[in-house]
Amino acid sequence: MSAVTSRLAAFPALAPGLPGAGLPWLSALRLQAIERFAAAGWPTNRLENWRHTSLAGLEQQQFTAAAQASPEALVAKLRAGGSGHWMVFVDGAWVPSLSAIGPLPDGARVEALSALLVSDPAAVEALYGSAEDGESPSALNAALASDGAVIRLARGVAIEAPIHLVFVGGVRAGESHVRNLVSAQAGAHATVVEHYLGEAGAASLTTAVTRIDAGPDARIVHLKLQQESGQAVHLAAIDAVQARGSGFDSHALAFGARLARTDIRTRFDGEGCEALLNGLYHVDGRRHVDHHTCVNHAQPRGTSREFYRGILDGAGRGVFAGRIVVAVDAQRTDAQQRSDSLLLSPQAQADARPELEIYADDVKCAHGATVGQIDEDSLFYLRSRGLDETHARNLLTWAFAAEVLGRIGDESLRRRAQAAVRDRLPGGALMEAL
């Protein structure tokens, strides 16, 4: 029996222990989702969307927790000096004792999915999504999601401090499946940060789905910082739907996991929408990071900007595939997309596939991709000013990353992202001093 088939066989015994198990609509959706996953299996490179990232190896892999785990220490380090509202999840379950949600304005709700399935299941049903959403890992998530955050903002409500969602995996379980739901009514505003951490030594699996519904003139800033264990597998999807005049900023930063894939999609369902998709990833060793994006300009006068940069060392591999779709009636669309990769070793590999699919004639669209190495003239200049080669290379690498980090508007979040990059570079103290 294959691992995929065994998941289907084990599901009847597992399902009653999931939150909301007594809800008919959720039970039916979970069954449809696990059956869809079992039929499709893990994606392989025979599928066009997974040409560069096969998950066939997961068929034989056993996911395990760390031998020694201290989620409290990980969370304490992450929260040191950080402001905002904090929800902490360990192995896919909300931990109130590690969380701290401060006072919220009237009309703002930040709750655990498991709790809301008890107190207001109809609210969850309206936001949860369907078994057919996304790729097969998203179907697995729909079937097995044990918890997550539900953020609801009434009309005109703004939460000024960031909402931090912290997910620690590989503590006592080898797998965690989390689902986050964000609903912002007209004119609402919030910044949501997802931190993914893992215990060292854990060969864990995380699936994460975040669904964002931005109402007219609402604005959601979303930052995802993935720093899981070097043996972890991280599979995520971020799906946004935008109404007239809304804004969605996505900052995707990937610095951990042995294999990580994030799909980010947004659809403009009203005129005058704006989206920024901004990403940075660092891979080394034999790690593999993949980002797939799609901006669907379904309505006129939309503006999208997309910038992804990858730093690749060792025998690491980075993949970026970005797709911009402009519908027939989406006139006056303005869309730009760019991917840049910096190779730090001869064995590193970068794959870029930018795509434009345009059905309207009054548009301004452009895309481009570059792959290159550190400029030797710039390296020589820094060496001539007294820097050794390691620090000179780090400074040039830092400059390559800084453009992406500079687009993060919130200063505290930008500093947190900068620290994550410094942690990946030898001599990071010099970068901090600069």
C-alpha positions, 0 to 999 in steps of 0.5 A, a space after each residue: 500500500 502506498 503512503 498516499 493510499 494509506 492516508 485515505 485508509 487511515 482517514 476514517 480513524 483520524 477524522 473524528 479527532 479533528 476540530 469541527 468533526 461533528 459539522 456535516 459540511 466540514 466532514 463532507 468537505 474533508 472526505 472529498 478533499 482526502 479522496 481528491 488527494 489520494 486520487 491525484 497523489 503527490 505532484 511529480 515533474 510530469 505535471 507542467 506546474 511541477 516541472 522543476 519540483 517533484 514531490 514523488 520522494 515524499 511517497 516513501 518518507 517518514 516524517 519525524 519530530 525532533 529528539 529534543 524540543 523546546 518551542 517555548 525557547 524558539 517563541 521567546 527568541 522570536 518575540 524578543 523586542 517584538 510588538 503586536 498581537 501574537 498567536 502561537 501554534 505548536 504542531 498545528 494546535 493553538 497554544 494560548 499560554 504562548 500567545 498574547 493578543 492585545 486589545 483590539 478595536 471594535 469590529 476586529 476579531 482574531 481567533 483560533 480556527 478550532 475555537 471558532 468552529 465551536 462558537 460560530 461554525 457558519 463564519 468558518 464555512 463562509 471562509 474555509 474554501 472547497 476541496 477543489 482549491 489549489 493543488 493536491 497538497 492544498 487538498 491534503 490541507 483541507 482534509 487534515 487542517 487541525 487549526 490556524 487563525 481566523 482574522 475578521 475585520 468589519 467595515 473601516 476597521 484598522 489594526 495598526 500593530 502586526 498580527 503575528 501567527 507563529 507556527 512551530 513544527 516537529 515538536 512532538 509530531 512529524 506533521 502539521 496542517 494549518 489553515 488561516 482565514 482573513 476577511 477584511 470588509 470595505 476600507 479595513 486594514 491589517 498586517 498579518 505575519 506568518 512565522 514558520 519555525 522548526 525544531 533542529 533535527 526534525 524531518 517534518 512536514 508542514 502544509 499551510 493554506 492562507 485564504 484572504 478576502 479583501 473587500 472594497 478599498 481594504 488593504 492587507 499586508 501579508 509577510 511570510 517568513 519561513 525558517 523551518 528545520 533543514 530537514 523539513 518539507 514546507 508546502 504552502 498556498 496563499 490565495 487572495 481575492 480582491 474587490 474594487 480598489 483594494 490592495 494586497 502586499 505579499 512579502 514571501 521570505 524563505 530561508 529554511 526547509 530542505 524542500 519548500 514550495 509556496 503558491 501565491 495567487 491573487 484575483 482582481 474581482 473589481 476595478 482599480 485593484 493593486 498588488 505587490 508580490 515581493 519575495 526573497 529566498 536563500 538556498 544552500 547545501 542541497 536545499 530546494 525552494 520553489 515559488 509559483 505566483 499568479 496575478 489574475 487581472 480580471 477587471 480593468 485598471 489594475 496595477 501589479 508589481 512583482 519582484 523576486 530575488 534568490 540567493 543560491 549557494 552550494 548545490 541549492 536550487 531555486 525556482 520561480 514561475 510567475 504568471 500574469 493573466 489579463 482578461 479580455 475586459 481588463 483594459 488599462 492594466 499595468 503589470 510588471 514582473 521581474 525575477 533575479 537570481 544570484 549564484 554563489 557557487 558553480 553547483 547552484 541552479 536557478 530556474 525562472 519562468 515568467 509568463 504573460 497571458 494577455 487578452 486585452 489590447 490597452 495594457 502595459 505589461 512587462 516581465 524579465 529574468 536574470 541569473 548571474 554571479 557576483 560582479 568581479 569588479 565590485 568584489 575587487 573594489 571592496 577588497 581594495 578598500 580593506 575588506 577580506 573576500 568573505 566580507 566583501 562577498 557578503 556585503 555584495 550579497 546583502 546589497 542584492 537582498 536589500 532591495 527586496 527588504 526595502 519594500 517592507 514598509 513596517 520598520 519592525 518587520 523590515 528589521 526582523 527580515 534583515 536579521 533573518 538574512 544576516 543569520 544566513 551569511 557568515 560575518 553577519 555582524 558586519 552587515 548589522 554594523 553597516 
